[in-house]
Amino acid sequence: MKGIVFTEFLDLVENKFGLEMVDTIISQSELESEGIYTAIGTYSFSEMLQLLQNLSNNTNISIDNLLLVYAEHFFSVIENSYPGLLATYKDPIEMLSSIENHIHVEVRKIYPEAELPTFIIESKTEKSLVMIYKSSRAMHHFGLGLMNKTFEHFNSTADIVLEKIKEDGTEVKFIINKN
């Protein structure tokens, strides 16, 4: 997992819960990196799982809800760091439907060894999109948070239903209807 995901996560934890919480979740985890991350480094996903679990345990906030909040934070990183990417699109449905064939292609140019989820478009209209998310990491709530912020970015709203295809969350269907 790319280091930027860790550095931004720890920035969010510090901003929302304080530096003491960052120290707490790092010390409660068994991290090969010892909690020292660089944006361009690559780290084990198990480290993110431990940090998330320990943050959840210390705050009584579910991992899914933490991932939603983190995704909203991460979207602002994308807005600030890659405004040209977002400017390519005029509509949230168009942007979301291009994740696999455009956005992930661009991400791989910057982070060649990034392990990204797969998004398969099942159906698309001007106002709706049905996508299948596949990832061994089961971070679908992170994806949901990014989708919510995508609609907000375009001054729009949508009803997004998440249906687990596999109970462990490694395969999920997103049913998106623009309001």
C-alpha positions, 0 to 999 in steps of 0.5 A: 500500500502506498505511503501517501495513504498512511501519511494522510491517514495519520494526518487525519487522526492527528487533526481529528483526535490529536497527536497523542492518539497517533502515538497511541495507535502506533504503539498499540500496533506491531508495525514493521515500519515502526509507524514511520512512513513516507508518501512515496514508500510502500508498506504492508496493508496489514499495518493499515488494518492494525492502525484502523482497528486500534483507532476504532478500539480507542474511539468506539467508531466503526472501521467502516465509518472511519474509512468514510471520514478518511475518504472525505479527507483523502478526496481533498488531497486529490483536489489539491494535488491533482486538480487537472485530473478532476477538471477533466470531468464535467459530471460525477457519473462520468468521472466515477465510470472512468475510474478503471480506464482513466483515473487508475491509469493516471494513478499507476503513472505516479505510483506504478506499484500501487495495488488498486481495486477493480471497478467493473461498470455493469450499467450506466445512464446519464443519471445512474451507474451500477459498478462492481468493486473488487479488492482483497482489501475490502475497503469499500467504505473508503470508495463510498466516501470518495464517491460521496465527495465526488458528487459534492465536488460537482455540486450534486447529490446521489443515493448510493446503495452498497450491496455486498456480493461477498460477505467479507466485502471483497466484492461489492455492488454500488448502485448510484442514482443521481438526484 
